[in-house]
Amino acid sequence: MTDGDHPRPWETQRRGLLLLVSSPAGAGKTSLSRRLVADHSDLTLSISCTTRSPRPGEEEGREYFFLDRALFEERIDAGHFLEWAEVNGNLYGTPAEPVEAALSAGKDVLFDIDWQGAKQIAEAMPDDSVRVFILPPAWDDLSRRLHARAQDSEEVIRQRLALGKEEIAHWGLYDYVIVNKNFDRAYADLAHIYRAERLKPGRNVWLPEFVEGLLAE
């Protein structure tokens, strides 16, 4: 029987990681995150629950699970969420069960998440969490991108820009910071961070036995 008949240990015996990606609205974290997930089969996107209304083009279970406030609050009380926060008058939260199942199966989970949620997850699961913050090259870029989306009213855009300043104020909590001046370059940086973090010894539980075998030969 050849080696190809068996999965290699690094393909089956690893602990997943949580990649927490944050930015102000309009800085590109969602586009970067979705491309990274599309390019890496071991990486899945965490789908959060929210009480806000769907935007044009959003689908239930793809961007979010859309809940009414009463049901969301019931799930808070039941301990359903790994993290939750109220942002701009709406509740957002991450269901805990699918995240924990993915980690145990050696799968990685990417979170497109605000600073409050990233902080809660990193504090609850520090050994599993990697935090990346995406900055715009200039403040005017955020306003231009939000207006170009044509998805929100002028009042909502003003609120999102104000919230963006609060997000940016917490950049120092993150392990890595990327300035999204050029999408392809920013994506390459994000992909390099992800791949490097996968190689850390603590996430590869097969390593001690593997190295012991090498030394025994």
C-alpha positions as CSV (number, residue, x, y, z in Angstrom):
1,M,0.0,0.0,0.0
2,T,1.4,3.4,-1.0
3,D,1.5,6.6,1.1
4,G,-1.1,7.9,-1.3
5,D,-3.7,5.4,0.1
6,H,-3.7,7.1,3.5
7,P,-4.4,10.7,4.4
8,R,-1.3,12.5,5.7
9,P,-1.4,13.4,9.4
10,W,-1.4,17.2,8.6
11,E,-4.6,16.7,6.6
12,T,-6.6,15.2,9.4
13,Q,-5.1,16.0,12.8
14,R,-5.2,19.8,13.3
15,R,-7.1,22.3,15.4
16,G,-9.0,24.9,13.4
17,L,-8.5,28.6,13.8
18,L,-10.8,31.6,14.0
19,L,-9.9,34.4,11.6
20,L,-11.6,37.6,12.9
21,V,-11.6,40.3,10.2
22,S,-12.9,43.8,11.1
23,S,-12.9,47.2,9.4
24,P,-15.1,50.3,9.1
25,A,-17.9,49.9,6.7
26,G,-16.7,50.4,3.1
27,A,-13.1,49.4,3.7
28,G,-13.4,46.2,1.9
29,K,-13.5,43.5,4.6
30,T,-16.5,41.7,3.1
31,S,-15.0,41.4,-0.4
32,L,-11.7,40.3,0.9
33,S,-13.2,37.8,3.3
34,R,-15.5,36.2,0.7
35,R,-12.6,35.8,-1.8
36,L,-10.4,34.2,0.9
37,V,-13.2,31.7,1.7
38,A,-13.7,31.0,-2.0
39,D,-10.0,30.2,-2.5
40,H,-9.5,27.9,0.5
41,S,-11.6,24.8,1.0
42,D,-10.8,24.4,4.7
43,L,-12.1,27.9,5.5
44,T,-15.8,28.6,6.0
45,L,-17.6,31.9,6.6
46,S,-19.4,32.3,9.9
47,I,-23.0,33.4,9.3
48,S,-24.2,35.7,12.1
49,C,-27.7,36.4,13.2
50,T,-29.0,40.0,13.2
51,T,-32.2,41.9,13.9
52,R,-31.6,44.4,11.1
53,S,-33.6,44.2,7.9
54,P,-32.1,42.6,4.8
55,R,-30.5,44.9,2.3
56,P,-31.2,44.6,-1.4
57,G,-29.6,41.4,-2.8
58,E,-29.1,39.8,0.7
59,E,-30.4,36.3,1.3
60,E,-31.4,34.5,4.4
61,G,-28.6,32.2,5.5
62,R,-26.1,33.6,3.1
63,E,-25.2,37.1,4.5
64,Y,-27.1,36.7,7.8
65,F,-29.9,34.8,9.6
66,F,-32.5,37.5,10.0
67,L,-34.3,37.3,13.4
68,D,-36.9,39.5,15.1
69,R,-35.6,41.1,18.3
70,A,-37.7,39.0,20.6
71,L,-36.3,35.7,19.2
72,F,-32.8,37.1,19.3
73,E,-33.1,38.1,22.9
74,E,-34.5,34.6,23.8
75,R,-31.4,33.1,22.2
76,I,-29.2,35.4,24.2
77,D,-30.8,34.2,27.4
78,A,-30.4,30.5,26.3
79,G,-26.6,31.0,25.8
80,H,-27.0,30.4,22.0
81,F,-24.3,33.0,21.0
82,L,-20.6,32.8,21.1
83,E,-20.7,36.6,21.1
84,W,-23.3,39.3,20.5
85,A,-23.5,43.1,20.5
86,E,-25.8,45.9,19.7
87,V,-24.5,48.0,16.8
88,N,-26.3,51.1,15.5
89,G,-29.6,50.0,17.1
90,N,-29.4,46.4,15.8
91,L,-28.4,43.2,17.5
92,Y,-25.7,40.9,15.9
93,G,-24.6,37.6,17.2
94,T,-22.6,34.4,16.3
95,P,-24.2,31.0,17.0
96,A,-21.7,29.0,19.1
97,E,-22.5,25.4,18.0
98,P,-21.3,25.5,14.4
99,V,-18.1,27.3,15.3
100,E,-17.1,24.8,18.0
101,A,-18.0,21.9,15.6
102,A,-15.8,23.4,12.9
103,L,-12.8,23.9,15.2
104,S,-13.0,20.3,16.5
105,A,-13.1,19.0,12.9
106,G,-10.0,20.9,12.0
107,K,-11.8,23.5,9.9
108,D,-11.1,27.2,10.0
109,V,-13.8,29.8,10.4
110,L,-13.7,33.4,9.1
111,F,-15.7,36.1,10.8
112,D,-16.6,39.4,9.1
113,I,-17.2,41.1,12.4
114,D,-17.1,44.4,14.3
115,W,-14.5,45.2,17.0
116,Q,-16.8,44.3,19.9
117,G,-17.6,40.8,18.6
118,A,-13.9,40.2,17.7
119,K,-12.9,41.2,21.3
120,Q,-15.5,38.9,22.9
121,I,-14.4,35.9,20.8
122,A,-10.7,36.5,21.2
123,E,-11.1,36.8,25.0
124,A,-13.2,33.6,25.1
125,M,-11.0,31.6,22.7
126,P,-7.5,33.3,22.8
127,D,-5.6,30.3,21.5
128,D,-7.8,29.9,18.5
129,S,-8.3,33.5,17.5
130,V,-6.4,35.6,14.9
131,R,-7.5,39.2,14.5
132,V,-7.0,41.2,11.3
133,F,-8.0,44.9,10.9
134,I,-8.6,46.4,7.4
135,L,-8.0,50.2,7.1
136,P,-8.9,52.4,4.1
137,P,-6.1,54.4,2.5
138,A,-8.0,57.6,3.2
139,W,-11.2,58.6,5.0
140,D,-12.9,60.0,1.9
141,D,-12.7,56.5,0.4
142,L,-15.2,55.2,2.9
143,S,-17.8,57.9,2.1
144,R,-17.4,57.4,-1.6
145,R,-17.7,53.6,-1.4
146,L,-20.8,53.8,0.9
147,H,-22.5,56.2,-1.5
148,A,-21.6,54.1,-4.5
149,R,-23.4,51.1,-3.0
150,A,-26.7,53.0,-3.2
151,Q,-28.1,50.7,-0.5
152,D,-28.6,53.1,2.4
153,S,-30.2,56.5,3.0
154,E,-28.0,59.5,3.7
155,E,-28.8,59.3,7.4
156,V,-27.8,55.7,7.6
157,I,-24.5,56.5,5.7
158,R,-23.8,59.2,8.2
159,Q,-24.4,56.8,11.1
160,R,-22.1,54.2,9.4
161,L,-19.3,56.7,9.0
162,A,-19.6,57.7,12.6
163,L,-19.5,54.1,13.6
164,G,-16.5,53.6,11.3
165,K,-14.4,56.1,13.4
166,E,-15.3,54.1,16.5
167,E,-14.1,50.9,14.7
168,I,-10.8,52.4,13.7
169,A,-10.2,53.7,17.2
170,H,-9.8,50.0,18.2
171,W,-7.2,49.0,15.6
172,G,-4.6,48.4,18.3
173,L,-6.5,45.3,19.6
174,Y,-5.6,43.4,16.4
175,D,-2.7,41.0,15.6
176,Y,-2.4,42.3,12.0
177,V,-3.4,45.5,10.2
178,I,-3.8,45.8,6.4
179,V,-4.3,49.1,4.5
180,N,-6.6,48.3,1.6
181,K,-5.2,50.7,-1.0
182,N,-5.0,48.0,-3.7
183,F,-7.5,45.1,-3.4
184,D,-5.1,42.5,-4.9
185,R,-2.3,43.5,-2.7
186,A,-4.5,43.6,0.4
187,Y,-5.9,40.2,-0.5
188,A,-2.4,38.7,-0.9
189,D,-1.5,40.0,2.6
190,L,-4.6,38.5,4.1
191,A,-4.0,35.2,2.4
192,H,-0.4,35.1,3.6
193,I,-1.5,35.8,7.2
194,Y,-4.1,33.0,7.1
195,R,-1.6,30.5,5.7
196,A,1.1,31.4,8.2
197,E,-1.3,31.1,11.1
198,R,-2.3,27.6,10.0
199,L,1.3,26.5,10.4
200,K,1.7,27.4,14.1
201,P,2.6,24.3,16.1
202,G,-0.3,24.6,18.6
203,R,-2.8,24.2,15.8
204,N,-1.1,21.1,14.4
205,V,-1.7,18.3,17.0
206,W,0.0,15.7,14.7
207,L,3.4,17.4,15.0
208,P,4.8,15.9,18.3
209,E,4.2,12.3,17.1
210,F,5.4,13.1,13.6
211,V,8.7,14.6,14.9
212,E,9.2,11.7,17.4
213,G,8.9,9.3,14.4
214,L,11.5,11.3,12.5
215,L,13.9,11.2,15.3
216,A,13.4,7.5,15.8
217,E,14.5,6.7,12.3
